Amino acid sequence: MSKTKRSTLYLLLINIFIVFLGIGLVIPVLPSIMNELNISGTTVGYLTAIFALTQLIISPFAGKAADKFGRKIMIVIGLFIFSVSELLFGMGKTIELLFISRILGGVSGACFMPAVTAFIADITTLETRPKMLGYMSAAITTGLIIGPGVGGFLAEIGTRVPFYSASILGFIAATLSVMLLKEPASPQEEIEAKEPI
């Protein structure tokens, strides 16, 4: 793997880690938010379900968009939407706003994850792909493991702080992607580049 592709892979893994760290951050404070807004366990279940349902519905379309418009743009869009969704949840004082936040979160996941997975597939070979996808899985798991601990610490400052922190992390990841991420060449473009003129 070339140095450029390796740097791109590291950036993608950092983005994945940041997103799932952000998701993990908010886990410890959800019970406090439930009590603050008098939300029932059933409503929390609906909030979780609407996130998953939105991601399920949008993912096929987002995957097609990643093929048509490029991996980078879908990753950036997904990260910005993630940032907005966490900000809205942190600001949310009504059930309606929380549901809007979770719907946006589902759209974010649908845009981000297929594009990242496809990006990794684009810049790896058949021999290195399983290893790199393993790194992706490790980045997800690490973010989810570390996130709740950090979120619990931030919750000591305020119950909304983890959401704002997740929003900031998402914005940072999106900005890094805009500046540093290079759209991968298609297999046909790589073949043409290697052919002698």
ABEGO torsion letter per residue (X at the ends): XBAAAAAAAAAAAAAAAAAAAAAAAAAAAAAAAAAAAGBBAAAAAAAAAAAAAAAAAAAAAAAAAAAAAEAAAAAAAAAAAAAAAAAAAAABABAAAAAAAAAAAAAAAAAAAAAAAAAAAAABBAAAAAAAAAAAAAAAAAAAAAAAAAAAAAAAABAAAAAAAAAAAAAAAAAAAAAABBBBBBAAAAAAAABBX
